[in-house]
Amino acid sequence: MNTNEFVYWEDKDMWLGYLKEYPDYWTQGESIEKLKENLKDIFIDLASGTIPNIRRMGELEIA
């Protein structure tokens, strides 16, 4: 099982969020559970390699 960190918040009656690795791709849900389902769907689409020019986050170690 894989885990991915995500950022989320509530705005009025919707939950919004995005995967930390893919901050340009937001989604929403009427509940936190629905938001998580939508984030899983986005991850599958982004990880499939069928979407071109995906921006990602990374870490750079500088000595």
Protein Blocks (a to p, Z undefined) as FASTA:
>chain_A
ZZdddddddehjaccdddfklmmlccddfbfklmmmmmmmmmmmmmnopaghiacddddd
dZZ
